[in-house]
């Protein structure tokens, strides 16, 4: 889509490492790009939504531009520098330009949103978040994948305001990534890491701060302060985000009712869940499910 709201069908900037032959993307599930569903062309970014066949193998390749990849559905294993990384629905991959990798998809169709950063590297705006692309990062859950989901939803809106909204959201996400991925590291104590693990394992349970503190052996007040200091969010906000990320995955990949998903995720009722998901992703559960299919 250009700035007038029309979709373009330009080739993606991708290099196949073991061949100089251009890939024919007119074929269904043609590797390495898969079958392209939509492309949104902005002045500094290109967003491409693609499908990949179950059990397909994407050979070694590298993107010319820095990229962010949001896994919308399915699972795969990505090989990078002889290491395997499992990615699934909700995963966000941040990758530098020219980073060679290959992918092995699992038994479900894999749907991806690939965002290429076309901004001039000497541009002051690019320099403000350039360190985000210093190395590849695999992120599952949390604020950055949620922001990428919001970008995906907004990119599907066909009106004249969508391009500038998407650009603004992209710059906001890259700014957040620059802060969260490269802030000075603080080594969390073991009991605080156990707190985080407990939240991840039991996010749907009606946990209280007092109960968590008792399990990990800390005072509730100290726990609350230390968690915010090390993880940049409160315990309650972290648990809510885990619930919403899980629920969004269920909406995209199952036929379960919204009410059942809300209950399973730990929300009081469907109304409470809908209110929080709209604040989190900018759309209602019904809109999220409809747009994701």
N, C-alpha and C positions, 0 to 999 in steps of 0.2 A: 504494500500500500504506500502510495506517495503522500505528500502533504495535502493532496486534494481528496484523499480517501480512496484512491484506486490502488488495487493490488498489482504489484509488479512481479515478474518471474525471472529475475536476474540470477546468474550463476553465483553460487556461494564461493568465497575465497578459500579453497581447500586444495592442498597439495597431496597427491598420493605418492608415498615415498618410493615404492618399488616400480613406478611406471610414470611416464610423462604423458600418457594418453588421457584425454579429457573424458570424464565419466558421462555416459548418456543418462541423464536424470529423467528422461521421458519414460523409461522402463519402470514398472512397478517394483518397488523395493530394490532399486539399483544401488549397489554399494559404491562408494562409502556413504553417499548422501541419503540413501533410503528414498522413500516416496515423499516428495514435498507436498504438504497440504496447503500451507499459506506462507507468504513472505511479506514482511512489513519493512519497507526501505525508508530509513530516516537519514538525516544529514550526517550523523556521526555513528549510527548503529544500524545493524541489519538483524532482524528477528526472523528465524525460519522454524516453522513447525514441521516435523518429519515423522514418518513411520518406518519401522524396521521389522522385517519378517522374523517370526519365531525361529530360534536356533541359527540365525544368520551370523556370519562372521564378517566383521568390518576390518579389512586389512590395515596394516600400518600406514598412517597418514599424519599429516600435520596441517593445522590451519595457519594461514598467512597472518591473520589478525588475532589479537587476544580474544578469548571467547569465554562465555559463561553458558553452561548447559544445565537446564532444568529437566529432570526426568519426570515426565507427566504420568507415565504408566509403564509397567513391565519391570524387568530386572535384567542386569547384564554384569559381566565381569570385564573391567578395563585393565589392560596390561600397560604399565608405564615403567620404563627402565627396569624390566625383569620382575617387577612387583605387580601382583594382582590386587585390584580394588573392586569390591562388590558395591554396586550402586542399584538403587531401587526407586520406586515412585516416591517423590518428595526430595530426592537427593539433588544437591546443587554442586556442579563441578566448575571450578574457576581455573582457567588454563592459560599460560603464556602463549604468545605466538611461537610457531615453529616447534612446538612440543610434540614429539612423535609418540603415538599411542595406537593401540588397536583394541577392538571390542568383540566380545563373544556374548551374544544375546541368549536369554533363557527361553522357556517354552511359550511365553506370552509375547504378543506383539509389543514392541517397545516404541513409545511415543516421546519425542524430545522437543524441547524448545531450545534452539541454539541462538545465542546473542553474540554477534561479532562487533567488536569495538573498532570503528573505522576512523576515530579521531586522530588528528595529527599528534604525534608523540611529543612535539615541541610546544604544543598548546598548553598554556598555564592550567587550564581545567584538567587536561589529561595528567599533567605532572602532579596534581593534587591527589590523585588516586593511583598513580602508576605502580606503586609498590604492591598493590593488590595482585598484579600479574607477575610478581617476581618468581613465583613457584606455583605448581599445581596444588589445589586444595580440594578435598572431598568433604562436603558438609551435609549432614543428615539431621534435619530438625533444627528448630530455632528461628531466629528473626530473618536471616538472609534468605533461606528457601521460601519463607512466607512472603517476603517482599517480592521474590521472583514470581511466585504464584499470582500476586496482585498485578504484576506487570503483564503476565500472560493473559489474565482475564481482561485487563484494559486493552490489550492489543487486539482483542477480538471485537471491540466496539467499533462500529463503522459510522463514525461521525467526524466532522472536521476538527474537533478538539482532541481526538484520540492521540495523534502523533505527539503533540506538545506535552500531553499528560504522561505518555509513555516515556518520553525523554526525561522529564522531570523525575519520574519514579526511578529510572535507571541511574541517574546521577545521585539520587538519594541513597540507593542501594550500594553504589560503589563507594560513596562517602562512608556509609556505615561499615562496609567491608574493610575499608582502610583503617578505621578506628578499632574494630573488634578483632581483626586478624593480626594487626601489627602493633597493638598497644604494648607497653612494657610488660613482660610476663610476670605474673605473680604465682608463686608455687603454692597451690592450695594444700593445706594439711590433709592428712589421710582421712580424718573424721569428716571434713568438708566434702571430699570426693565421695565418701560413702553417702553423704546427704544427697548429692546430685544423683548418684546411682539409685538410691532409694526412690527419689522422685520419678526417675525414668521407668523404674520397674513397677511402681504402684501409682502412676499418675491418675488412674481412674478411681482410686479409692478416696474416701473422704478424710484425707490426712489433715492433721492439725500441726501447727508449729511445735506445740508442746510434745506431741507424740514423736515427731521426727527427732527433736532434740533428745528425748529419752532414749531412742533407739541408737543414736550415734554418740551419746554420752557428752552432750554439750548443753550449756544454758541457752534457752530459747532466744534471749536478747542478743547474746554473743553470736549465736548461729545466724540470726537474721542480718546482723551487721556484716559478718564475714562473708556470707553468701552474696550479698549485694556488692561488696568490695571486689570479690574475685570473679564473679560471673556477670556483673553489670545489670542485674535484675533481681527482684525480690523472689523469695521461694514461691509465693502464690502466683506471681506473674509467670514464673518458669513452668509451673505445673499447668497453668491454663494454656500456655503456648504448646506444651506437649500434647494436651488434650485436643487442641484445635488442629495441630499438624496430623495427628492420628485420624481424627474425624474427617479431615479433608481427603486423606488417602482413601478412607472407606467410601466416601461419597463418589470418588472418581473410579474406584475399582470394584465396587460391589453393588448389588441391587437392594441392599438393606434399606429399610425406611429411615427417613430423617429422624423420626422419633426414637427408633431403636438405636441408631448411631449416637444420638445425643445422650441417651441413658448409658450406653456402654462406655462412652468417653468420660462419664462422671458429671454431666450437667444435670441441673435440677429437672429441666423439662426442655421440650423442643424450642419454646420461645426464648429461654435463657441461652441455649446453644446458638440460635439464629442471630440473636443480638450480638453475641461475642464474635461469631464468625464474620459478620459484616464489618465489625470494627477491625478485625484481624486482616481480612483479605479484600474488603471493600464490596463484597457481594453476598447475597443471601445463600443458604445451602442449596436451595432449588436452582438459583442462577448458576452457582458453581458447578453443580452436577450437569445442568443443561449445556453450559458452555464447554465443559470438558469432554463432551461426547460428539 
